[in-house]
Amino acid sequence: MSTSFRANPVGIEALKRSEDVREILEKVAKEAATEAQGIARMEAYDTGSYHDSIEGSAEIEGVGATGYLNAFDYKANWIEFGYRSVPGKAILRRAMESIVGTTNMRQR
């Protein structure tokens, strides 16, 4: 015996924009922020300003809910991507990957 169903595309779009999905993404982003702060503490903890600037959040925008992992310190780009001959540490990417396994991340 089998049962099949066809997803309602309107329902799927509504689900993407739901507050429940946003809350789940925010929880994941905050877990990733905690992980990133741990990595930053070990690898980039000069004054703690980079560590302290890491935040996880989520919001509903356009087509659906989106989770964010951000670092707001002025040297965040250098730490993440490197500078001149110093390689980047990819702290935010590594933290998110450790929480969710693989990522479909867009860096901005």
C-alpha positions as CSV (number, residue, x, y, z in Angstrom):
1,M,0.0,0.0,0.0
2,S,1.2,3.5,-0.7
3,T,0.0,7.0,-0.3
4,S,1.1,9.9,-2.3
5,F,0.6,13.6,-2.1
6,R,1.4,16.6,-4.2
7,A,2.8,19.7,-2.3
8,N,0.7,22.8,-2.7
9,P,3.1,25.4,-4.2
10,V,1.2,28.2,-2.5
11,G,1.6,26.4,0.8
12,I,5.3,25.9,0.4
13,E,5.8,29.6,-0.3
14,A,3.8,30.5,2.7
15,L,5.8,28.1,4.8
16,K,9.1,29.7,3.7
17,R,7.8,33.1,5.0
18,S,6.5,31.7,8.3
19,E,7.6,32.9,11.7
20,D,8.2,29.3,12.7
21,V,10.8,28.8,9.9
22,R,12.4,32.2,10.8
23,E,12.7,31.1,14.5
24,I,14.3,27.8,13.5
25,L,16.8,29.6,11.3
26,E,17.6,32.1,14.1
27,K,18.2,29.2,16.5
28,V,20.7,27.6,14.0
29,A,22.4,31.0,13.4
30,K,22.8,31.6,17.1
31,E,24.3,28.2,17.6
32,A,26.7,28.9,14.7
33,A,27.6,32.3,16.3
34,T,28.5,30.5,19.5
35,E,30.6,28.0,17.5
36,A,32.3,30.9,15.6
37,Q,33.1,32.7,18.8
38,G,34.8,29.6,20.1
39,I,36.9,29.3,17.0
40,A,37.7,33.0,17.1
41,R,38.7,32.8,20.7
42,M,41.3,30.2,19.7
43,E,42.5,31.7,16.4
44,A,41.8,35.4,16.3
45,Y,41.5,36.7,19.9
46,D,43.8,39.7,20.1
47,T,41.5,42.2,21.8
48,G,38.2,40.2,21.6
49,S,36.6,42.8,19.4
50,Y,36.2,40.4,16.5
51,H,34.9,37.6,18.8
52,D,32.4,40.1,20.5
53,S,31.1,41.3,17.1
54,I,29.9,37.8,15.9
55,E,26.1,37.5,15.8
56,G,23.5,35.1,14.5
57,S,20.1,36.3,13.3
58,A,17.2,35.6,10.9
59,E,14.5,37.6,9.2
60,I,11.8,37.1,6.7
61,E,12.6,38.9,3.5
62,G,11.3,38.6,-0.1
63,V,10.9,34.9,-1.0
64,G,11.3,33.6,2.6
65,A,13.2,33.4,5.8
66,T,17.0,33.8,5.8
67,G,19.5,33.1,8.5
68,Y,22.6,35.2,9.0
69,L,25.9,34.8,10.7
70,N,27.7,38.1,10.8
71,A,30.9,39.6,12.2
72,F,30.7,43.4,12.5
73,D,34.3,44.2,13.6
74,Y,36.3,46.2,11.1
75,K,38.8,43.4,10.6
76,A,36.2,40.7,10.0
77,N,36.9,40.6,6.2
78,W,40.6,40.2,6.8
79,I,40.1,37.4,9.3
80,E,37.6,35.6,7.1
81,F,39.2,36.0,3.7
82,G,42.8,36.9,4.4
83,Y,44.9,40.0,3.6
84,R,47.9,40.1,1.3
85,S,50.1,37.1,2.1
86,V,48.1,36.2,5.3
87,P,45.5,33.4,4.5
88,G,42.0,33.8,5.7
89,K,40.7,31.7,8.6
90,A,37.1,31.3,7.3
91,I,35.8,31.3,10.8
92,L,32.2,32.1,10.0
93,R,32.0,29.5,7.2
94,R,33.6,26.8,9.3
95,A,31.3,27.5,12.2
96,M,28.2,27.3,10.0
97,E,29.4,24.1,8.4
98,S,30.1,22.5,11.8
99,I,26.5,23.2,12.8
100,V,24.6,22.3,9.7
101,G,27.0,20.0,7.9
102,T,27.1,21.6,4.5
103,T,26.2,25.2,3.6
104,N,24.5,27.0,0.8
105,M,26.0,30.3,1.9
106,R,26.1,33.5,0.1
107,Q,28.8,35.9,1.4
108,R,28.1,39.6,1.3
